[in-house]
Amino acid sequence: MTAGALALAACGSPASAPSPAAPAQTEAGDGAPALLVGTAKANDTQPKTGDWATGSDGTPNTAEQTTARKWVQLMASEAGELNPVVVNGAGLTLYRFDKDTAKPSKSTCDGECAKTWPPVLVTGGSKIFLAGVKKSAVGTVERSDGTRQVTIAGWPVYRFAKDTEPGDTKGQGVGGTWFGVTPNGQKAGQDGSVTVPTTTTPSSEEQRPATSAVLFDGRNFSDNESSQGVAGNGCKNVTRPGVASSIAASGSVKIWSEKDCKGKSLSIDGDVADLAKVGFDNAVASVFFG
């Protein structure tokens, strides 16, 4: 281990003793931030807010707190050799810490540790945009300072201060305790982690018919390329047919290869990270809701 890694590993000891009682994780519906399918870009989110907010040095998420916490994005993606791994709206890798706990959710990275590993924070009025991450996996937990941190499968999630560009994974393996987090809360790049799913295994809530979907021109819900939204009831034609390579849906939908829900069709439940794997790459012309 390098000297730098040894120094960073010291972040494993929180600056202050954790509170005796572990706070419970907050789920959607308990006053938690709103969970929305799609990316911030696809939802026409205001520039220089949320994950796009920066401080004077250009570092993400160091701007005025209320602006930076208006929204966060959790998107299944690739970064370096990690596939899948969750990234935020700025494309920066998100991490989990082995010294935290998921059941119950609890963060132990405070003080100086939290400067090196900034927690992903939200407030009651925040939005969390999801692409490739199930709603049922996302929650929040109260930290020792009273702020609320986003969790995936119960694990509190963080950025790494030395990751400054999309695709950076400089925090992977630091101290043997920090790892990128997968869409189901596992350690990215480790044995037993899963690949980006072709489709999700939805919870009973997510098996309900969707009322909206976002189609991405690139696979893995890429925000670097164009996207288009479609919503409503019954058959809806997409604005730009035959260009989608991934789709994020809020439940079950049927996609069709021709407008007016004709031609070849496929029923899906939730998100599809790579439409090529189900024989529908650049083929969606309409979507049926209901």
Stockholm file with secondary structure:
# STOCKHOLM 1.0

chainA/1-290         MTAGALALAACGSPASAPSPAAPAQTEAGDGAPALLVGTAKANDTQPKTGDWATGSDGTPNTAEQTTARKWVQLMASEAGELNPVVVNGAGLTLYRFDKDTAKPSKSTCDGECAKTWPPVLVTGGSKIFLAGVKKSAVGTVERSDGTRQVTIAGWPVYRFAKDTEPGDTKGQGVGGTWFGVTPNGQKAGQDGSVTVPTTTTPSSEEQRPATSAVLFDGRNFSDNESSQGVAGNGCKNVTRPGVASSIAASGSVKIWSEKDCKGKSLSIDGDVADLAKVGFDNAVASVFFG
#=GR chainA/1-290 SS CCHHHHHHHGGGSCSSCCCSSCCCCBCTTTTCCEEEESCTTTTTCCTTSGGGCBCTTCCBTCSCHHHHTSEEEEEEEEETTEEEEEECTTSCBCEEETTSEETTEECCCCHHHHHHSCBCEECTTCEEEEESSCGGGEEEEECTTSCEEEEETTEECBCCTTCCSTTCCTTTTGGGTEEEBCTTSCBTTSTTCCCCCSSCCCCTTTTSBCSEEEEESSSTTCTTSCEEEEESSEEEECSSTTCCSEEEESSEEEEEEETTTEEEEEEEESCBSCGGGGTCTTCCCEEEEC
#=GC SS_cons         CCHHHHHHHGGGSCSSCCCSSCCCCBCTTTTCCEEEESCTTTTTCCTTSGGGCBCTTCCBTCSCHHHHTSEEEEEEEEETTEEEEEECTTSCBCEEETTSEETTEECCCCHHHHHHSCBCEECTTCEEEEESSCGGGEEEEECTTSCEEEEETTEECBCCTTCCSTTCCTTTTGGGTEEEBCTTSCBTTSTTCCCCCSSCCCCTTTTSBCSEEEEESSSTTCTTSCEEEEESSEEEECSSTTCCSEEEESSEEEEEEETTTEEEEEEEESCBSCGGGGTCTTCCCEEEEC
//
